[in-house]
């Protein structure tokens, strides 16, 4: 188990190529579906994430919306200052 805010990677075996014995097996790494909000420290089904590792749940984002965004389209990571989209087009 990783520390709070640490990204955990797991091997996705479904992507392995098993067509022939001589073919090299290929796969991919994907992010584990575990989200822990950095503000409330609860495990969530969804969190907005930043590449720096910061995660925030929808409840905490709603409470801190006034300080995280100025236009409702993007939010600013409080740890690294990166501007991230909400994903609403």
LOTORSE-529747 format. One line per 4 residues: number of its first residue (from 1); for each residue x, y, z of N, C-alpha, C. Coordinates in Angstrom, 3 decimals, padded with zeros to 6 digits. Example, Ala and Ser with C-alpha at 12.3 -4.5 7.8 and 13.67 -1.06 7.14 Angstrom:
1) 013.190,-005.690,007.800,012.300,-004.500,007.800,013.200,-003.300,007.800 ~ 012.850,-002.250,007.080,013.670,-001.060,007.140,012.900,000.030,007.870
END
This chain:
1) 000.841,-001.168,000.000,000.000,000.000,000.000,000.888,001.234,000.000 ~ 000.566,002.194,-000.834,001.370,003.401,-000.939,001.014,004.428,000.116 ~ 001.884,005.370,000.288,001.655,006.445,001.236,000.598,007.396,000.688 ~ 000.088,008.251,001.538,-000.935,009.206,001.144,-000.438,010.068,-000.005
5) -001.186,010.098,-001.092,-000.817,010.889,-002.253,000.152,010.208,-003.202 ~ 000.640,009.018,-002.845,001.580,008.298,-003.688,000.807,007.539,-004.760 ~ 001.272,007.603,-005.983,000.636,006.895,-007.075,001.025,005.430,-007.033 ~ 000.037,004.559,-007.162,000.267,003.118,-007.165,000.018,002.616,-008.577
9) 000.978,001.895,-009.124,000.857,001.370,-010.483,000.682,-000.132,-010.427 ~ -000.193,-000.672,-011.287,-000.402,-002.114,-011.361,-000.264,-002.567,-012.811 ~ 000.110,-003.820,-012.981,000.294,-004.373,-014.315,-001.045,-004.846,-014.843 ~ -001.401,-004.428,-016.046,-002.655,-004.814,-016.677,-002.373,-006.018,-017.569
13) -002.627,-007.219,-017.055,-002.314,-008.448,-017.774,-003.249,-008.664,-018.964 ~ -004.381,-007.992,-018.987,-005.309,-008.160,-020.104,-004.711,-007.672,-021.411 ~ -003.708,-006.831,-021.345,-003.102,-006.279,-022.553,-001.983,-007.156,-023.109 ~ -001.695,-008.282,-022.459,-000.595,-009.133,-022.924,-000.945,-009.804,-024.247
17) 000.046,-009.936,-025.083,-000.117,-010.562,-026.383,000.236,-012.040,-026.239 ~ -000.731,-012.910,-026.410,-000.505,-014.343,-026.226,-000.765,-015.125,-027.509 ~ -000.628,-014.483,-028.671,-000.931,-015.130,-029.936,000.078,-016.228,-030.266 ~ 001.351,-015.944,-030.131,002.361,-016.938,-030.480,003.434,-017.042,-029.419
21) 004.097,-018.207,-029.364,005.133,-018.408,-028.350,006.351,-017.525,-028.603 ~ 006.660,-017.284,-029.880,007.844,-016.511,-030.203,007.622,-015.000,-030.095 ~ 006.380,-014.594,-030.032,006.104,-013.164,-029.957,006.373,-012.650,-028.547 ~ 006.959,-011.499,-028.492,007.260,-010.885,-027.203,005.969,-010.409,-026.545
25) 005.816,-010.712,-025.274,004.612,-010.272,-024.573,004.674,-008.769,-024.344 ~ 003.564,-008.134,-024.618,003.475,-006.703,-024.386,002.330,-006.436,-023.434 ~ 002.424,-005.381,-022.736,001.382,-004.981,-021.805,001.487,-003.493,-021.567 ~ 000.802,-003.041,-020.574,000.891,-001.623,-020.255,000.694,-001.441,-018.756
29) 001.216,-000.353,-018.268,001.023,000.006,-016.877,-000.146,000.970,-016.811 ~ -000.996,000.800,-015.801,-002.101,001.728,-015.621,-002.197,002.120,-014.164 ~ -002.821,003.241,-013.919,-002.971,003.766,-012.573,-004.023,002.958,-011.817 ~ -003.731,002.630,-010.595,-004.690,001.912,-009.753,-005.877,002.816,-009.468
33) -007.055,002.243,-009.349,-008.263,003.015,-009.103,-008.463,003.262,-007.617 ~ -007.508,003.913,-007.007,-007.607,004.269,-005.598,-007.331,005.753,-005.483 ~ -008.302,006.473,-004.990,-008.170,007.910,-004.840,-008.323,008.264,-003.368 ~ -007.388,009.019,-002.829,-007.446,009.497,-001.457,-007.324,011.014,-001.502
37) -008.378,011.697,-001.034,-008.388,013.157,-001.039,-007.347,013.673,-000.054 ~ -006.571,014.649,-000.489,-005.519,015.199,000.370,-006.059,016.151,001.426 ~ -007.282,016.641,001.250,-007.843,017.571,002.223,-008.599,016.847,003.335 ~ -009.456,015.890,002.983,-010.243,015.188,003.998,-009.665,013.824,004.358
41) -008.675,013.345,003.629,-007.985,012.068,003.871,-008.897,010.856,003.789 ~ -009.977,010.957,003.026,-010.884,009.819,002.832,-010.649,009.194,001.459 ~ -010.826,007.882,001.389,-010.734,007.196,000.108,-012.018,007.467,-000.665 ~ -011.886,007.824,-001.940,-013.014,008.235,-002.765,-013.081,007.389,-004.030
45) -014.240,007.397,-004.675,-014.378,006.736,-005.970,-013.806,007.591,-007.095 ~ -013.780,008.918,-006.885,-013.259,009.846,-007.894,-012.593,011.021,-007.199 ~ -011.490,011.455,-007.732,-010.836,012.691,-007.296,-010.248,013.370,-008.522 ~ -010.265,014.698,-008.500,-009.503,015.419,-009.514,-008.043,015.276,-009.127
49) -007.198,014.994,-010.113,-005.793,014.739,-009.824,-004.890,015.652,-010.645 ~ -003.712,015.857,-010.119,-002.677,016.643,-010.788,-001.476,015.710,-010.990 ~ -000.686,015.908,-012.037,000.494,015.065,-012.238,001.470,015.080,-011.066 ~ 001.435,016.124,-010.236,002.340,016.182,-009.087,001.904,015.237,-007.973
53) 000.687,014.669,-008.077,000.199,013.730,-007.078,-000.917,014.260,-006.201 ~ -001.238,015.540,-006.305,-002.313,016.123,-005.500,-003.653,015.582,-005.967 ~ -004.523,015.212,-005.007,-005.866,014.724,-005.304,-006.868,015.459,-004.428 ~ -008.022,015.792,-005.012,-009.086,016.452,-004.262,-010.434,015.876,-004.683
57) -011.261,015.545,-003.689,-012.560,014.929,-003.957,-013.590,015.995,-004.331 ~ -014.722,015.604,-004.908,-015.745,016.579,-005.304,-016.289,017.408,-004.138 ~ -016.457,016.810,-002.961,-016.969,017.559,-001.808,-016.000,018.658,-001.392 ~ -014.724,018.323,-001.298,-013.711,019.319,-000.921,-013.532,020.361,-002.018
61) -013.657,019.942,-003.290,-013.555,020.902,-004.389,-014.698,021.905,-004.322 ~ -015.902,021.433,-003.983,-017.052,022.329,-003.875,-016.859,023.329,-002.733 ~ -016.324,022.852,-001.601,-016.074,023.739,-000.465,-015.008,024.786,-000.773 ~ -014.002,024.402,-001.549,-012.870,025.284,-001.849,-012.901,025.839,-003.268
65) -014.060,025.761,-003.913,-014.193,026.176,-005.303,-013.764,027.627,-005.509 ~ -014.096,028.481,-004.578,-013.788,029.911,-004.687,-012.279,030.176,-004.759 ~ -011.475,029.322,-004.139,-010.035,029.529,-004.145,-009.287,028.692,-005.162 ~ -009.975,027.732,-005.780,-009.304,026.823,-006.721,-009.476,027.250,-008.177
69) -010.496,028.053,-008.469,-010.760,028.436,-009.852,-011.264,029.871,-009.905 ~ -011.062,030.488,-011.040,-011.610,031.834,-011.228,-012.603,031.867,-012.382 ~ -012.641,030.793,-013.201,-013.540,030.803,-014.350,-014.474,029.588,-014.418 ~ -014.329,028.630,-013.515,-015.191,027.443,-013.520,-014.837,026.424,-014.584
73) -013.813,026.681,-015.379,-013.403,025.759,-016.438,-012.114,025.030,-016.042 ~ -011.201,025.742,-015.411,-009.921,025.189,-014.970,-009.780,025.362,-013.464 ~ -008.958,024.512,-012.848,-008.632,024.674,-011.434,-007.121,024.697,-011.296 ~ -006.644,025.350,-010.259,-005.214,025.494,-010.025,-004.793,024.597,-008.875
77) -003.782,023.779,-009.101,-003.260,022.893,-008.067,-002.588,023.747,-006.989 ~ -002.971,023.567,-005.721,-002.360,024.367,-004.664,-000.922,023.954,-004.340 ~ -000.512,022.755,-004.743,000.849,022.299,-004.442,001.872,022.767,-005.461 ~ 001.556,022.627,-006.757,002.554,022.970,-007.777,002.159,024.168,-008.637
81) 000.893,024.605,-008.555,000.450,025.754,-009.322,000.035,025.443,-010.758 ~ -000.022,024.171,-011.120,-000.425,023.791,-012.482,-001.895,024.091,-012.679 ~ -002.237,024.504,-013.889,-003.639,024.769,-014.240,-004.179,023.517,-014.909 ~ -005.236,022.943,-014.301,-005.803,021.679,-014.754,-007.250,021.879,-015.181
85) -007.704,021.200,-016.229,-009.115,021.340,-016.642,-010.041,020.490,-015.780 ~ -011.273,020.944,-015.621,-012.281,020.148,-014.929,-012.761,019.002,-015.799 ~ -012.641,019.119,-017.101,-013.102,018.077,-018.008,-014.481,018.382,-018.581 ~ -015.006,019.559,-018.294,-016.293,019.936,-018.866,-016.027,020.761,-020.119
89) -016.599,020.338,-021.200,-016.332,021.014,-022.486,-017.237,022.181,-022.705
END
